[in-house]
Amino acid sequence: MQIDPSFSTVVLIADNNDYHYLPMEETLLQEGYVVERVRSSEDALLRCSMPPPVHIALVDASLPGKNGHLLTQQPRPADHPPLTFILMSGFSLAAVSLAVAWGCYVLHGKRLILTMAPETAFVQGGMAAYTGMWGAYLPVIQALRDSLEILHVQLYNSGGTYGINHVEYQQGTADFIVAMTEAVIKGFSTAGGTFDGLPASKVAVSLPACPLATGGGFVDTATVMAAMSYLLGKGPKPGTYSLVQAGGYPTLRGMMTWSVNWDVVTACATRYQYANNYQRIFAPPILVKSPNGGENLPRGTAYNITWDDAIPENVKIDLFNGAVMALEISASIPSTGTFVWNIPASLETGADYKIRISSIVNGDISDLSNTDFNIVVNSGITEVLCQTPQTINQRRGLLPAHKSSST
């Protein structure tokens, strides 16, 4: 059968086990790939040297004859396109996913987003031992570092794991979160070689949403907040581990939870506990929404000041006229995001006012209206003279003005 490689992606599966092969074949055929199979390394070498060209080879790492690693090093005809090898061990949905992603790029020139969520043993565990599952993901991460969008190692169900300072840290603690995260950013040495680490912008922290979502390693929201604040360079050290990089990693990509379904129900914790904590950590600490510039606020009226924040403590609201604080609107109010301000009728009109909202704990955590707003005369107020028949007659001179008697 002749295949036009510009329209079809040929995937060769080299595996001698039907249990592994058949599910992969079904998945790839549904995605529109041309699938071929061989059962040995010799047959794989022969097929890769013949037309039509093979684009992707899914190779069992323990293939009879040459193992999968040696097979990838064999030369191919010069007139064949570059061949992508994906090594697998047993039935690997990850290998199928990589094949689908690469095929999308070959066929359409568009890459899919590639992320990884391995367990700690497969990554940081390589520092303690480099055999079996320990550090098994490291060569894959290293090889795909340019294509990888996000790495979010599961920081739970792990027990104790070493940091890059050669100290063992226990899951469920702020130290574990900080040490394990910096390890994949800074890199580390293993018995099998050096892992170079990834930019912080490609690293996210993966944690369980609530206690029932994991066998071990759940971390309460306050501890997560403390650990993440330190990692982002926004808070103090929460434990004994000290970051190698002073100032932390402000470009850290974010947080992930495998058990997002547990974050929705109330049987395990407060509904959206994990998502709300993420919002508090990564959203701007305080963001003034209104008045944020250009508004006309009549004095003598009520105005609803609004803001977003990611802090638990109370806030202080001040009014600035230019660079000078003109009025303390409130010294301390709950940070609910809204406050009704009764604008004093005596407040001086002007066009250069701003609102400043700040934390009562740390005044540096604050936000100011983006541009000036105006305090204006309340044009809706009209003087009304209330008159009784007696006052009307007094004005007409028909009755003498009332004089209070004295005793």
Protein Blocks (a to p, Z undefined) as FASTA:
>chain_A
ZZdfklbccdddddfbfklmmmmmmmmmmnopacdddfbfklmmmmmmpccddfbdcddf
kbghjafklmmmpccdfkbccddddddehjafklmmmmmmmmmmmmnopacdddddddfk
lmmmmmmpcghjloplmmmmmmmmmmpmbdcddfehklpaddfkopacdehiaklmmmmm
mmmmnopadfkbccebjafklcccdddfbfklpgbhpacfklmmmmmmmmnopaccfblb
ccfbghijmkbnbdcdfklmlmmpmklmcehklmmmmmmmmmcfbacfbdcehpacdehi
acdddddddbfbdcdddddehjbcfbdfbfbdcdehpacddddfklccdfbbccddddfk
lmmlccddfbacdddddfkbccdddddfklmmmmnopaccdddddZZ
